[in-house]
Amino acid sequence: MNHLLGKEAAVAMFRELLHEAEFGSLNCVALRIFRSDGAAEDFVVGGTAQQQVGASVEPQHELAQR
């Protein structure tokens, strides 16, 4: 599932995710950051080693399928 958000909604979403991480209801997060210079970075935070591997591979596989 993809979420397309404007700047204000994205900031609100990140605040909510931070709150969930602080209080333990968020286990693992994978983010792909696209910078204005064209660079992209992937981040996987939290979770087990197995979850981190799955989170880092699946988004790349999904993009390759498009």
mmCIF file of the N, C-alpha and C atoms, coordinates in Angstrom:
data_MODEL
# 
_entry.id   MODEL 
# 
loop_
_atom_site.group_PDB 
_atom_site.id 
_atom_site.type_symbol 
_atom_site.label_atom_id 
_atom_site.label_alt_id 
_atom_site.label_comp_id 
_atom_site.label_asym_id 
_atom_site.label_entity_id 
_atom_site.label_seq_id 
_atom_site.pdbx_PDB_ins_code 
_atom_site.Cartn_x 
_atom_site.Cartn_y 
_atom_site.Cartn_z 
_atom_site.occupancy 
_atom_site.B_iso_or_equiv 
_atom_site.pdbx_formal_charge 
_atom_site.auth_seq_id 
_atom_site.auth_comp_id 
_atom_site.auth_asym_id 
_atom_site.auth_atom_id 
_atom_site.pdbx_PDB_model_num 
ATOM 1   N N  . MET A 1 1  ? 0.843  -1.169  0.000   1.00 0.00 ? 1  MET A N  1 
ATOM 2   C CA . MET A 1 1  ? 0.000  0.000   0.000   1.00 0.00 ? 1  MET A CA 1 
ATOM 3   C C  . MET A 1 1  ? 0.894  1.239   0.000   1.00 0.00 ? 1  MET A C  1 
ATOM 4   N N  . ASN A 1 2  ? 0.630  2.167   -0.875  1.00 0.00 ? 2  ASN A N  1 
ATOM 5   C CA . ASN A 1 2  ? 1.381  3.417   -0.942  1.00 0.00 ? 2  ASN A CA 1 
ATOM 6   C C  . ASN A 1 2  ? 0.520  4.555   -0.432  1.00 0.00 ? 2  ASN A C  1 
ATOM 7   N N  . HIS A 1 3  ? 1.165  5.496   0.217   1.00 0.00 ? 3  HIS A N  1 
ATOM 8   C CA . HIS A 1 3  ? 0.477  6.681   0.706   1.00 0.00 ? 3  HIS A CA 1 
ATOM 9   C C  . HIS A 1 3  ? 1.124  7.894   0.053   1.00 0.00 ? 3  HIS A C  1 
ATOM 10  N N  . LEU A 1 4  ? 0.344  8.682   -0.638  1.00 0.00 ? 4  LEU A N  1 
ATOM 11  C CA . LEU A 1 4  ? 0.848  9.903   -1.252  1.00 0.00 ? 4  LEU A CA 1 
ATOM 12  C C  . LEU A 1 4  ? 0.385  11.067  -0.390  1.00 0.00 ? 4  LEU A C  1 
ATOM 13  N N  . LEU A 1 5  ? 1.344  11.762  0.223   1.00 0.00 ? 5  LEU A N  1 
ATOM 14  C CA . LEU A 1 5  ? 1.018  12.803  1.179   1.00 0.00 ? 5  LEU A CA 1 
ATOM 15  C C  . LEU A 1 5  ? 1.666  14.117  0.790   1.00 0.00 ? 5  LEU A C  1 
ATOM 16  N N  . GLY A 1 6  ? 0.983  15.208  1.096   1.00 0.00 ? 6  GLY A N  1 
ATOM 17  C CA . GLY A 1 6  ? 1.574  16.529  0.974   1.00 0.00 ? 6  GLY A CA 1 
ATOM 18  C C  . GLY A 1 6  ? 2.534  16.755  2.131   1.00 0.00 ? 6  GLY A C  1 
ATOM 19  N N  . LYS A 1 7  ? 3.233  17.880  2.119   1.00 0.00 ? 7  LYS A N  1 
ATOM 20  C CA . LYS A 1 7  ? 4.259  18.160  3.127   1.00 0.00 ? 7  LYS A CA 1 
ATOM 21  C C  . LYS A 1 7  ? 3.689  18.143  4.541   1.00 0.00 ? 7  LYS A C  1 
ATOM 22  N N  . GLU A 1 8  ? 2.592  18.839  4.788   1.00 0.00 ? 8  GLU A N  1 
ATOM 23  C CA . GLU A 1 8  ? 2.029  18.905  6.139   1.00 0.00 ? 8  GLU A CA 1 
ATOM 24  C C  . GLU A 1 8  ? 1.562  17.536  6.618   1.00 0.00 ? 8  GLU A C  1 
ATOM 25  N N  . ALA A 1 9  ? 0.924  16.775  5.760   1.00 0.00 ? 9  ALA A N  1 
ATOM 26  C CA . ALA A 1 9  ? 0.454  15.443  6.132   1.00 0.00 ? 9  ALA A CA 1 
ATOM 27  C C  . ALA A 1 9  ? 1.636  14.504  6.377   1.00 0.00 ? 9  ALA A C  1 
ATOM 28  N N  . ALA A 1 10 ? 2.696  14.663  5.602   1.00 0.00 ? 10 ALA A N  1 
ATOM 29  C CA . ALA A 1 10 ? 3.888  13.824  5.794   1.00 0.00 ? 10 ALA A CA 1 
ATOM 30  C C  . ALA A 1 10 ? 4.539  14.117  7.145   1.00 0.00 ? 10 ALA A C  1 
ATOM 31  N N  . VAL A 1 11 ? 4.642  15.392  7.511   1.00 0.00 ? 11 VAL A N  1 
ATOM 32  C CA . VAL A 1 11 ? 5.211  15.766  8.811   1.00 0.00 ? 11 VAL A CA 1 
ATOM 33  C C  . VAL A 1 11 ? 4.354  15.194  9.931   1.00 0.00 ? 11 VAL A C  1 
ATOM 34  N N  . ALA A 1 12 ? 3.039  15.285  9.800   1.00 0.00 ? 12 ALA A N  1 
ATOM 35  C CA . ALA A 1 12 ? 2.133  14.725  10.810  1.00 0.00 ? 12 ALA A CA 1 
ATOM 36  C C  . ALA A 1 12 ? 2.295  13.213  10.909  1.00 0.00 ? 12 ALA A C  1 
ATOM 37  N N  . MET A 1 13 ? 2.441  12.546  9.772   1.00 0.00 ? 13 MET A N  1 
ATOM 38  C CA . MET A 1 13 ? 2.623  11.102  9.771   1.00 0.00 ? 13 MET A CA 1 
ATOM 39  C C  . MET A 1 13 ? 3.923  10.720  10.475  1.00 0.00 ? 13 MET A C  1 
ATOM 40  N N  . PHE A 1 14 ? 5.024  11.452  10.201  1.00 0.00 ? 14 PHE A N  1 
ATOM 41  C CA . PHE A 1 14 ? 6.294  11.158  10.861  1.00 0.00 ? 14 PHE A CA 1 
ATOM 42  C C  . PHE A 1 14 ? 6.200  11.390  12.369  1.00 0.00 ? 14 PHE A C  1 
ATOM 43  N N  . ARG A 1 15 ? 5.470  12.406  12.786  1.00 0.00 ? 15 ARG A N  1 
ATOM 44  C CA . ARG A 1 15 ? 5.276  12.637  14.226  1.00 0.00 ? 15 ARG A CA 1 
ATOM 45  C C  . ARG A 1 15 ? 4.512  11.479  14.862  1.00 0.00 ? 15 ARG A C  1 
ATOM 46  N N  . GLU A 1 16 ? 3.495  10.988  14.176  1.00 0.00 ? 16 GLU A N  1 
ATOM 47  C CA . GLU A 1 16 ? 2.718  9.859   14.685  1.00 0.00 ? 16 GLU A CA 1 
ATOM 48  C C  . GLU A 1 16 ? 3.578  8.595   14.750  1.00 0.00 ? 16 GLU A C  1 
ATOM 49  N N  . LEU A 1 17 ? 4.396  8.360   13.727  1.00 0.00 ? 17 LEU A N  1 
ATOM 50  C CA . LEU A 1 17 ? 5.293  7.203   13.740  1.00 0.00 ? 17 LEU A CA 1 
ATOM 51  C C  . LEU A 1 17 ? 6.308  7.307   14.879  1.00 0.00 ? 17 LEU A C  1 
ATOM 52  N N  . LEU A 1 18 ? 6.824  8.506   15.123  1.00 0.00 ? 18 LEU A N  1 
ATOM 53  C CA . LEU A 1 18 ? 7.758  8.706   16.228  1.00 0.00 ? 18 LEU A CA 1 
ATOM 54  C C  . LEU A 1 18 ? 7.074  8.398   17.557  1.00 0.00 ? 18 LEU A C  1 
ATOM 55  N N  . HIS A 1 19 ? 5.845  8.846   17.720  1.00 0.00 ? 19 HIS A N  1 
ATOM 56  C CA . HIS A 1 19 ? 5.074  8.558   18.930  1.00 0.00 ? 19 HIS A CA 1 
ATOM 57  C C  . HIS A 1 19 ? 4.898  7.047   19.097  1.00 0.00 ? 19 HIS A C  1 
ATOM 58  N N  . GLU A 1 20 ? 4.535  6.358   18.023  1.00 0.00 ? 20 GLU A N  1 
ATOM 59  C CA . GLU A 1 20 ? 4.367  4.901   18.083  1.00 0.00 ? 20 GLU A CA 1 
ATOM 60  C C  . GLU A 1 20 ? 5.686  4.209   18.430  1.00 0.00 ? 20 GLU A C  1 
ATOM 61  N N  . ALA A 1 21 ? 6.790  4.689   17.893  1.00 0.00 ? 21 ALA A N  1 
ATOM 62  C CA . ALA A 1 21 ? 8.095  4.097   18.194  1.00 0.00 ? 21 ALA A CA 1 
ATOM 63  C C  . ALA A 1 21 ? 8.462  4.322   19.660  1.00 0.00 ? 21 ALA A C  1 
ATOM 64  N N  . GLU A 1 22 ? 8.173  5.508   20.173  1.00 0.00 ? 22 GLU A N  1 
ATOM 65  C CA . GLU A 1 22 ? 8.494  5.813   21.568  1.00 0.00 ? 22 GLU A CA 1 
ATOM 66  C C  . GLU A 1 22 ? 7.713  4.939   22.539  1.00 0.00 ? 22 GLU A C  1 
ATOM 67  N N  . PHE A 1 23 ? 6.483  4.595   22.204  1.00 0.00 ? 23 PHE A N  1 
ATOM 68  C CA . PHE A 1 23 ? 5.627  3.851   23.116  1.00 0.00 ? 23 PHE A CA 1 
ATOM 69  C C  . PHE A 1 23 ? 5.521  2.366   22.771  1.00 0.00 ? 23 PHE A C  1 
ATOM 70  N N  . GLY A 1 24 ? 6.351  1.896   21.837  1.00 0.00 ? 24 GLY A N  1 
ATOM 71  C CA . GLY A 1 24 ? 6.497  0.466   21.614  1.00 0.00 ? 24 GLY A CA 1 
ATOM 72  C C  . GLY A 1 24 ? 5.512  -0.209  20.678  1.00 0.00 ? 24 GLY A C  1 
ATOM 73  N N  . SER A 1 25 ? 4.623  0.528   20.033  1.00 0.00 ? 25 SER A N  1 
ATOM 74  C CA . SER A 1 25 ? 3.677  -0.138  19.135  1.00 0.00 ? 25 SER A CA 1 
ATOM 75  C C  . SER A 1 25 ? 4.199  -0.222  17.698  1.00 0.00 ? 25 SER A C  1 
ATOM 76  N N  . LEU A 1 26 ? 5.377  0.320   17.463  1.00 0.00 ? 26 LEU A N  1 
ATOM 77  C CA . LEU A 1 26 ? 5.996  0.275   16.138  1.00 0.00 ? 26 LEU A CA 1 
ATOM 78  C C  . LEU A 1 26 ? 7.266  -0.555  16.258  1.00 0.00 ? 26 LEU A C  1 
ATOM 79  N N  . ASN A 1 27 ? 7.388  -1.562  15.424  1.00 0.00 ? 27 ASN A N  1 
ATOM 80  C CA . ASN A 1 27 ? 8.506  -2.489  15.554  1.00 0.00 ? 27 ASN A CA 1 
ATOM 81  C C  . ASN A 1 27 ? 9.610  -2.239  14.535  1.00 0.00 ? 27 ASN A C  1 
ATOM 82  N N  . CYS A 1 28 ? 9.255  -2.041  13.270  1.00 0.00 ? 28 CYS A N  1 
ATOM 83  C CA . CYS A 1 28 ? 10.252 -1.931  12.206  1.00 0.00 ? 28 CYS A CA 1 
ATOM 84  C C  . CYS A 1 28 ? 9.740  -0.955  11.151  1.00 0.00 ? 28 CYS A C  1 
ATOM 85  N N  . VAL A 1 29 ? 10.627 -0.097  10.665  1.00 0.00 ? 29 VAL A N  1 
ATOM 86  C CA . VAL A 1 29 ? 10.261 0.903   9.658   1.00 0.00 ? 29 VAL A CA 1 
ATOM 87  C C  . VAL A 1 29 ? 11.289 0.873   8.533   1.00 0.00 ? 29 VAL A C  1 
ATOM 88  N N  . ALA A 1 30 ? 10.802 0.912   7.303   1.00 0.00 ? 30 ALA A N  1 
ATOM 89  C CA . ALA A 1 30 ? 11.680 1.027   6.137   1.00 0.00 ? 30 ALA A CA 1 
ATOM 90  C C  . ALA A 1 30 ? 11.279 2.290   5.382   1.00 0.00 ? 30 ALA A C  1 
ATOM 91  N N  . LEU A 1 31 ? 12.255 3.132   5.106   1.00 0.00 ? 31 LEU A N  1 
ATOM 92  C CA . LEU A 1 31 ? 12.004 4.385   4.396   1.00 0.00 ? 31 LEU A CA 1 
ATOM 93  C C  . LEU A 1 31 ? 12.941 4.491   3.195   1.00 0.00 ? 31 LEU A C  1 
ATOM 94  N N  . ARG A 1 32 ? 12.440 5.013   2.127   1.00 0.00 ? 32 ARG A N  1 
ATOM 95  C CA . ARG A 1 32 ? 13.280 5.365   0.983   1.00 0.00 ? 32 ARG A CA 1 
ATOM 96  C C  . ARG A 1 32 ? 13.168 6.872   0.829   1.00 0.00 ? 32 ARG A C  1 
ATOM 97  N N  . ILE A 1 33 ? 14.298 7.543   0.948   1.00 0.00 ? 33 ILE A N  1 
ATOM 98  C CA . ILE A 1 33 ? 14.355 8.998   0.885   1.00 0.00 ? 33 ILE A CA 1 
ATOM 99  C C  . ILE A 1 33 ? 14.899 9.405   -0.482  1.00 0.00 ? 33 ILE A C  1 
ATOM 100 N N  . PHE A 1 34 ? 14.173 10.257  -1.180  1.00 0.00 ? 34 PHE A N  1 
ATOM 101 C CA . PHE A 1 34 ? 14.628 10.791  -2.456  1.00 0.00 ? 34 PHE A CA 1 
ATOM 102 C C  . PHE A 1 34 ? 15.017 12.250  -2.236  1.00 0.00 ? 34 PHE A C  1 
ATOM 103 N N  . ARG A 1 35 ? 16.248 12.573  -2.494  1.00 0.00 ? 35 ARG A N  1 
ATOM 104 C CA . ARG A 1 35 ? 16.766 13.930  -2.290  1.00 0.00 ? 35 ARG A CA 1 
ATOM 105 C C  . ARG A 1 35 ? 16.622 14.756  -3.569  1.00 0.00 ? 35 ARG A C  1 
ATOM 106 N N  . SER A 1 36 ? 16.657 16.071  -3.397  1.00 0.00 ? 36 SER A N  1 
ATOM 107 C CA . SER A 1 36 ? 16.471 16.959  -4.546  1.00 0.00 ? 36 SER A CA 1 
ATOM 108 C C  . SER A 1 36 ? 17.589 16.840  -5.575  1.00 0.00 ? 36 SER A C  1 
ATOM 109 N N  . ASP A 1 37 ? 18.759 16.329  -5.166  1.00 0.00 ? 37 ASP A N  1 
ATOM 110 C CA . ASP A 1 37 ? 19.863 16.162  -6.120  1.00 0.00 ? 37 ASP A CA 1 
ATOM 111 C C  . ASP A 1 37 ? 19.782 14.850  -6.897  1.00 0.00 ? 37 ASP A C  1 
ATOM 112 N N  . GLY A 1 38 ? 18.699 14.070  -6.663  1.00 0.00 ? 38 GLY A N  1 
ATOM 113 C CA . GLY A 1 38 ? 18.504 12.820  -7.376  1.00 0.00 ? 38 GLY A CA 1 
ATOM 114 C C  . GLY A 1 38 ? 18.988 11.591  -6.623  1.00 0.00 ? 38 GLY A C  1 
ATOM 115 N N  . ALA A 1 39 ? 19.702 11.792  -5.523  1.00 0.00 ? 39 ALA A N  1 
ATOM 116 C CA . ALA A 1 39 ? 20.183 10.659  -4.720  1.00 0.00 ? 39 ALA A CA 1 
ATOM 117 C C  . ALA A 1 39 ? 19.016 10.032  -3.957  1.00 0.00 ? 39 ALA A C  1 
ATOM 118 N N  . ALA A 1 40 ? 19.136 8.748   -3.673  1.00 0.00 ? 40 ALA A N  1 
ATOM 119 C CA . ALA A 1 40 ? 18.139 8.033   -2.882  1.00 0.00 ? 40 ALA A CA 1 
ATOM 120 C C  . ALA A 1 40 ? 18.855 7.241   -1.802  1.00 0.00 ? 40 ALA A C  1 
ATOM 121 N N  . GLU A 1 41 ? 18.224 7.162   -0.644  1.00 0.00 ? 41 GLU A N  1 
ATOM 122 C CA . GLU A 1 41 ? 18.782 6.406   0.476   1.00 0.00 ? 41 GLU A CA 1 
ATOM 123 C C  . GLU A 1 41 ? 17.686 5.550   1.075   1.00 0.00 ? 41 GLU A C  1 
ATOM 124 N N  . ASP A 1 42 ? 18.034 4.337   1.458   1.00 0.00 ? 42 ASP A N  1 
ATOM 125 C CA . ASP A 1 42 ? 17.110 3.444   2.144   1.00 0.00 ? 42 ASP A CA 1 
ATOM 126 C C  . ASP A 1 42 ? 17.525 3.331   3.603   1.00 0.00 ? 42 ASP A C  1 
ATOM 127 N N  . PHE A 1 43 ? 16.544 3.373   4.494   1.00 0.00 ? 43 PHE A N  1 
ATOM 128 C CA . PHE A 1 43 ? 16.775 3.232   5.921   1.00 0.00 ? 43 PHE A CA 1 
ATOM 129 C C  . PHE A 1 43 ? 15.842 2.156   6.449   1.00 0.00 ? 43 PHE A C  1 
ATOM 130 N N  . VAL A 1 44 ? 16.374 1.246   7.244   1.00 0.00 ? 44 VAL A N  1 
ATOM 131 C CA . VAL A 1 44 ? 15.564 0.256   7.953   1.00 0.00 ? 44 VAL A CA 1 
ATOM 132 C C  . VAL A 1 44 ? 15.919 0.414   9.427   1.00 0.00 ? 44 VAL A C  1 
ATOM 133 N N  . VAL A 1 45 ? 14.897 0.653   10.245  1.00 0.00 ? 45 VAL A N  1 
ATOM 134 C CA . VAL A 1 45 ? 15.109 0.940   11.655  1.00 0.00 ? 45 VAL A CA 1 
ATOM 135 C C  . VAL A 1 45 ? 14.290 -0.017  12.497  1.00 0.00 ? 45 VAL A C  1 
ATOM 136 N N  . GLY A 1 46 ? 14.937 -0.621  13.489  1.00 0.00 ? 46 GLY A N  1 
ATOM 137 C CA . GLY A 1 46 ? 14.242 -1.484  14.437  1.00 0.00 ? 46 GLY A CA 1 
ATOM 138 C C  . GLY A 1 46 ? 13.970 -2.857  13.872  1.00 0.00 ? 46 GLY A C  1 
ATOM 139 N N  . GLY A 1 47 ? 13.191 -3.622  14.626  1.00 0.00 ? 47 GLY A N  1 
ATOM 140 C CA . GLY A 1 47 ? 12.815 -4.965  14.215  1.00 0.00 ? 47 GLY A CA 1 
ATOM 141 C C  . GLY A 1 47 ? 13.924 -5.973  14.420  1.00 0.00 ? 47 GLY A C  1 
ATOM 142 N N  . THR A 1 48 ? 13.643 -7.189  14.036  1.00 0.00 ? 48 THR A N  1 
ATOM 143 C CA . THR A 1 48 ? 14.627 -8.265  14.103  1.00 0.00 ? 48 THR A CA 1 
ATOM 144 C C  . THR A 1 48 ? 15.498 -8.217  12.846  1.00 0.00 ? 48 THR A C  1 
ATOM 145 N N  . ALA A 1 49 ? 16.583 -8.969  12.882  1.00 0.00 ? 49 ALA A N  1 
ATOM 146 C CA . ALA A 1 49 ? 17.454 -9.041  11.704  1.00 0.00 ? 49 ALA A CA 1 
ATOM 147 C C  . ALA A 1 49 ? 16.677 -9.540  10.490  1.00 0.00 ? 49 ALA A C  1 
ATOM 148 N N  . GLN A 1 50 ? 15.797 -10.521 10.698  1.00 0.00 ? 50 GLN A N  1 
ATOM 149 C CA . GLN A 1 50 ? 14.996 -11.066 9.602   1.00 0.00 ? 50 GLN A CA 1 
ATOM 150 C C  . GLN A 1 50 ? 14.040 -9.999  9.050   1.00 0.00 ? 50 GLN A C  1 
ATOM 151 N N  . GLN A 1 51 ? 13.397 -9.233  9.925   1.00 0.00 ? 51 GLN A N  1 
ATOM 152 C CA . GLN A 1 51 ? 12.498 -8.173  9.468   1.00 0.00 ? 51 GLN A CA 1 
ATOM 153 C C  . GLN A 1 51 ? 13.271 -7.104  8.698   1.00 0.00 ? 51 GLN A C  1 
ATOM 154 N N  . GLN A 1 52 ? 14.459 -6.771  9.167   1.00 0.00 ? 52 GLN A N  1 
ATOM 155 C CA . GLN A 1 52 ? 15.259 -5.753  8.493   1.00 0.00 ? 52 GLN A CA 1 
ATOM 156 C C  . GLN A 1 52 ? 15.646 -6.191  7.082   1.00 0.00 ? 52 GLN A C  1 
ATOM 157 N N  . VAL A 1 53 ? 16.032 -7.450  6.926   1.00 0.00 ? 53 VAL A N  1 
ATOM 158 C CA . VAL A 1 53 ? 16.381 -7.962  5.600   1.00 0.00 ? 53 VAL A CA 1 
ATOM 159 C C  . VAL A 1 53 ? 15.160 -7.914  4.690   1.00 0.00 ? 53 VAL A C  1 
ATOM 160 N N  . GLY A 1 54 ? 14.009 -8.362  5.177   1.00 0.00 ? 54 GLY A N  1 
ATOM 161 C CA . GLY A 1 54 ? 12.785 -8.330  4.384   1.00 0.00 ? 54 GLY A CA 1 
ATOM 162 C C  . GLY A 1 54 ? 12.375 -6.930  4.011   1.00 0.00 ? 54 GLY A C  1 
ATOM 163 N N  . ALA A 1 55 ? 12.514 -6.010  4.938   1.00 0.00 ? 55 ALA A N  1 
ATOM 164 C CA . ALA A 1 55 ? 12.129 -4.616  4.686   1.00 0.00 ? 55 ALA A CA 1 
ATOM 165 C C  . ALA A 1 55 ? 13.058 -3.955  3.686   1.00 0.00 ? 55 ALA A C  1 
ATOM 166 N N  . SER A 1 56 ? 14.333 -4.333  3.690   1.00 0.00 ? 56 SER A N  1 
ATOM 167 C CA . SER A 1 56 ? 15.270 -3.682  2.776   1.00 0.00 ? 56 SER A CA 1 
ATOM 168 C C  . SER A 1 56 ? 15.219 -4.271  1.375   1.00 0.00 ? 56 SER A C  1 
ATOM 169 N N  . VAL A 1 57 ? 14.766 -5.509  1.213   1.00 0.00 ? 57 VAL A N  1 
ATOM 170 C CA . VAL A 1 57 ? 14.723 -6.148  -0.100  1.00 0.00 ? 57 VAL A CA 1 
ATOM 171 C C  . VAL A 1 57 ? 13.380 -5.908  -0.786  1.00 0.00 ? 57 VAL A C  1 
ATOM 172 N N  . GLU A 1 58 ? 12.290 -6.052  -0.077  1.00 0.00 ? 58 GLU A N  1 
ATOM 173 C CA . GLU A 1 58 ? 10.964 -5.982  -0.686  1.00 0.00 ? 58 GLU A CA 1 
ATOM 174 C C  . GLU A 1 58 ? 10.665 -4.662  -1.394  1.00 0.00 ? 58 GLU A C  1 
ATOM 175 N N  . PRO A 1 59 ? 10.966 -3.476  -0.801  1.00 0.00 ? 59 PRO A N  1 
ATOM 176 C CA . PRO A 1 59 ? 10.681 -2.244  -1.552  1.00 0.00 ? 59 PRO A CA 1 
ATOM 177 C C  . PRO A 1 59 ? 11.457 -2.161  -2.861  1.00 0.00 ? 59 PRO A C  1 
ATOM 178 N N  . GLN A 1 60 ? 12.714 -2.623  -2.871  1.00 0.00 ? 60 GLN A N  1 
ATOM 179 C CA . GLN A 1 60 ? 13.506 -2.586  -4.092  1.00 0.00 ? 60 GLN A CA 1 
ATOM 180 C C  . GLN A 1 60 ? 12.921 -3.529  -5.133  1.00 0.00 ? 60 GLN A C  1 
ATOM 181 N N  . HIS A 1 61 ? 12.497 -4.713  -4.710  1.00 0.00 ? 61 HIS A N  1 
ATOM 182 C CA . HIS A 1 61 ? 11.892 -5.686  -5.623  1.00 0.00 ? 61 HIS A CA 1 
ATOM 183 C C  . HIS A 1 61 ? 10.606 -5.122  -6.206  1.00 0.00 ? 61 HIS A C  1 
ATOM 184 N N  . GLU A 1 62 ? 9.794  -4.492  -5.381  1.00 0.00 ? 62 GLU A N  1 
ATOM 185 C CA . GLU A 1 62 ? 8.525  -3.927  -5.849  1.00 0.00 ? 62 GLU A CA 1 
ATOM 186 C C  . GLU A 1 62 ? 8.755  -2.839  -6.892  1.00 0.00 ? 62 GLU A C  1 
ATOM 187 N N  . LEU A 1 63 ? 9.741  -1.973  -6.660  1.00 0.00 ? 63 LEU A N  1 
ATOM 188 C CA . LEU A 1 63 ? 10.028 -0.916  -7.629  1.00 0.00 ? 63 LEU A CA 1 
ATOM 189 C C  . LEU A 1 63 ? 10.544 -1.484  -8.939  1.00 0.00 ? 63 LEU A C  1 
ATOM 190 N N  . ALA A 1 64 ? 11.303 -2.557  -8.879  1.00 0.00 ? 64 ALA A N  1 
ATOM 191 C CA . ALA A 1 64 ? 11.835 -3.175  -10.093 1.00 0.00 ? 64 ALA A CA 1 
ATOM 192 C C  . ALA A 1 64 ? 10.722 -3.778  -10.932 1.00 0.00 ? 64 ALA A C  1 
ATOM 193 N N  . GLN A 1 65 ? 9.614  -4.173  -10.305 1.00 0.00 ? 65 GLN A N  1 
ATOM 194 C CA . GLN A 1 65 ? 8.495  -4.793  -11.010 1.00 0.00 ? 65 GLN A CA 1 
ATOM 195 C C  . GLN A 1 65 ? 7.642  -3.776  -11.764 1.00 0.00 ? 65 GLN A C  1 
ATOM 196 N N  . ARG A 1 66 ? 7.804  -2.488  -11.456 1.00 0.00 ? 66 ARG A N  1 
ATOM 197 C CA . ARG A 1 66 ? 6.958  -1.452  -12.076 1.00 0.00 ? 66 ARG A CA 1 
ATOM 198 C C  . ARG A 1 66 ? 7.446  -1.047  -13.436 1.00 0.00 ? 66 ARG A C  1 
# 
